[in-house]
Amino acid sequence: MILIREMRSEDLAFVSKIEEQSFTHPWTKEQFQSELNTAHAWSYVALYNKMIVGYIVFWNVYDEIEIGVIAVLETHRNKQIGQRLLHTAIAQKPTSIFLEVSDKNDVAQTFYISQGFQEIHRRRSYYKDGTDAIIMKKSF
C-alpha cells in the first residue's frame, strides 16, 4: 500500500539519494530544505512499506501550479506512484499545471503526455550540458 504524506526534514537524506539516481541535474539537499521552509511550496513523499519511494515538490501560485520536481525510485516505477504524487497537485484544483523536463528524459516525457500534458515551449540549451528544457502544461 502506498501512503502519501508531507515531506519532512528527516526525509531529505533518502529523497536526495533518489534525486541523484533520477536526474542528471539533481537538486541538492539544501534546495529541498529551502522548499520545506517556503510558504507557497508543497512537498510530499510516497511511502511503500514505510520506505520513501518517491516525492514531489510544487508551487501553488494563485490558480496555477508549477512542479519543481517529481521522482519515483526506479524499482518502484510503473506502479502508479507518479500518478498518485501528481494528484497531490491536481487536488489543489488549479486551472493549469506547468513543468519542465529535459529533452533527453524520454521516460518522464512519456509519463507527462500520458497524464494530459502538452509541450508548449522549449528553452534551448537550458541545462549545463546543453540539452533543452521542454516546458509542458496541463489545463483543467
ChimeraX attribute file (.defattr): number of C-alpha atoms within 10 A of each C-alpha:
attribute: neighborCount
match mode: 1-to-1
recipient: residues
	/A:1	6
	/A:2	16
	/A:3	15
	/A:4	17
	/A:5	14
	/A:6	14
	/A:7	21
	/A:8	13
	/A:9	13
	/A:10	9
	/A:11	17
	/A:12	18
	/A:13	11
	/A:14	15
	/A:15	25
	/A:16	18
	/A:17	14
	/A:18	20
	/A:19	24
	/A:20	14
	/A:21	13
	/A:22	16
	/A:23	13
	/A:24	14
	/A:25	12
	/A:26	15
	/A:27	15
	/A:28	15
	/A:29	17
	/A:30	11
	/A:31	11
	/A:32	20
	/A:33	16
	/A:34	12
	/A:35	17
	/A:36	19
	/A:37	11
	/A:38	11
	/A:39	9
	/A:40	12
	/A:41	18
	/A:42	21
	/A:43	23
	/A:44	21
	/A:45	23
	/A:46	24
	/A:47	17
	/A:48	14
	/A:49	9
	/A:50	10
	/A:51	13
	/A:52	21
	/A:53	23
	/A:54	26
	/A:55	28
	/A:56	24
	/A:57	24
	/A:58	23
	/A:59	20
	/A:60	18
	/A:61	11
	/A:62	9
	/A:63	11
	/A:64	16
	/A:65	24
	/A:66	19
	/A:67	18
	/A:68	18
	/A:69	18
	/A:70	20
	/A:71	23
	/A:72	25
	/A:73	19
	/A:74	12
	/A:75	8
	/A:76	13
	/A:77	13
	/A:78	11
	/A:79	11
	/A:80	12
	/A:81	23
	/A:82	23
	/A:83	14
	/A:84	18
	/A:85	24
	/A:86	21
	/A:87	12
	/A:88	18
	/A:89	23
	/A:90	16
	/A:91	8
	/A:92	12
	/A:93	15
	/A:94	17
	/A:95	13
	/A:96	15
	/A:97	23
	/A:98	20
	/A:99	20
	/A:100	20
	/A:101	19
	/A:102	21
	/A:103	17
	/A:104	13
	/A:105	14
	/A:106	11
	/A:107	8
	/A:108	16
	/A:109	20
	/A:110	11
	/A:111	14
	/A:112	21
	/A:113	14
	/A:114	11
	/A:115	12
	/A:116	12
	/A:117	20
	/A:118	17
	/A:119	17
	/A:120	11
	/A:121	12
	/A:122	16
	/A:123	14
	/A:124	12
	/A:125	13
	/A:126	13
	/A:127	13
	/A:128	9
	/A:129	9
	/A:130	9
	/A:131	14
	/A:132	18
	/A:133	20
	/A:134	22
	/A:135	18
	/A:136	21
	/A:137	20
	/A:138	20
	/A:139	12
	/A:140	9
